[in-house]
């Protein structure tokens, strides 16, 4: 952040946006590298426990108030949905699905938020622009999971794709719940608590599924260790710091661009660094899903920026892509 602060205002914002795109766009590839020699659920659980405890300790030592028991109950639900259901799904599914394709499937989460909000009692019916976005996004998913010979490229593993889609739906439910949950006023404290609870749940899931039986610390490769460190440092600490700085320094609409830039960054990084195939199928699906996210998140009846989402299924929910006027949702929430 020191380099950013030393530049002109417009340059600082551009550098911060580029940092955010790369930091969160790179998490999918980092997950792929990390799980090569570390079991996925234990890896994700350790990552969030480490990041969460360090952040929580720093906040408490610098004067942030102690959270109430009700705050822990709420963050337990949110952490279960976002980290166990969302990030856990991504970490597990990347054993079967390339990181770039995982990013595209997870990018559909705003669509599931809109659908869940519509289907709930007294839900809000989406407008034409959002409906078009939903249809375009579903078309993109259809391209990814279609027949193997469609537009060239490999067929996407159906189990991995299904886990990613279910995980993003659970993440969307947690995002909607978080809008009215009793959470701390501090953005970073809420984030730390979600990471602690979610990390513990991920560890529990890893133990229950027997991942520990196949894990040996001596077999961890340098690549996996590098991916893990990247996720803790850049995915969690750096990404959130830059995001919060941007919210204070530029428009919410400009910050919101990460929601549809990050999947493209993830696809390109997977291609350039890991040799993942960049086929016409991937290109068409990326165009459809990116267009869908833009249509939904820029709808004028909705808030203009997502909440901070670390793209590998997030440490935190989107700032509302749901209507805020008639439901008591705060129009601008700093919760991370």
Secondary structure as GFF3:
##gff-version 3
##sequence-region A 1 336
A	DSSP	alpha_helix	2	5	.	.	.	ID=ss1
A	DSSP	alpha_helix	9	25	.	.	.	ID=ss2
A	DSSP	alpha_helix	27	34	.	.	.	ID=ss3
A	DSSP	alpha_helix	40	61	.	.	.	ID=ss4
A	DSSP	alpha_helix	69	79	.	.	.	ID=ss5
A	DSSP	pi_helix	80	87	.	.	.	ID=ss6
A	DSSP	alpha_helix	88	93	.	.	.	ID=ss7
A	DSSP	alpha_helix	99	106	.	.	.	ID=ss8
A	DSSP	alpha_helix	109	119	.	.	.	ID=ss9
A	DSSP	alpha_helix	128	145	.	.	.	ID=ss10
A	DSSP	alpha_helix	158	178	.	.	.	ID=ss11
A	DSSP	alpha_helix	187	208	.	.	.	ID=ss12
A	DSSP	three_ten_helix	211	214	.	.	.	ID=ss13
A	DSSP	three_ten_helix	217	219	.	.	.	ID=ss14
A	DSSP	alpha_helix	222	230	.	.	.	ID=ss15
A	DSSP	pi_helix	231	238	.	.	.	ID=ss16
A	DSSP	alpha_helix	239	249	.	.	.	ID=ss17
A	DSSP	alpha_helix	252	255	.	.	.	ID=ss18
A	DSSP	alpha_helix	258	274	.	.	.	ID=ss19
A	DSSP	alpha_helix	280	297	.	.	.	ID=ss20
###
